């Protein structure tokens, strides 16, 4: 019957349809998978180049406590110094090659010292504390290359190279997929034709 003949044109006796064969080939072909991996690597390199000139925030802090023993008339004196520091910096490498950096730093310091008091009877070792004291510093720095590495051409050269690599990888992926589809569809329909031919001969 005509309906049966039309139905068998798209389905082999094994039950495999054209769509199922194409999907299986796309999912398991190593050449296409390698091309897709190279395209993903090219996309990541392009993203890395685009984000290389973004702002970078850095945070740091420290706590220092030091003692310096020294000999005195009444024994060993141990002055003590305690310092807490916290800082933050914001930096960026611009498209012109300029390096910008802004740093803000705050600190807290206290000292504890000892001295020999000879006015008392008997003489004694007196201890006194200084602080805490607070301070803040702000520093802005700018570095501009004059001979090499300056100008927008340096920035766009890396970005354009990454974009060209991504476009090339995408074309290679599409070419591998097109060739795979061509080979799979040719093999499918050749098998379909051979199967129909055998079936016709058997019926004849």
Secondary structure, DSSP 8 states (H G I E B T S, - for coil): -HHHHHHHTSB-TTS-BHHHHHHHHHHH-HHHHHHHHHHHHHHHHHHHHHHTTS-EEEEEEEEEEEEEEEEETTEEEEEEEEEEEEEEEEEEE-TTSEEEEEEEEEEEEEEEEEEEETTSSS-EEEEEEEEEEEEEEEEEEEEE-SSSS-SHHHHHHHHHHHHHHHHHHHHHHHHHHHHHHHHHHHHHHHHHHHHHHHHHHHH-
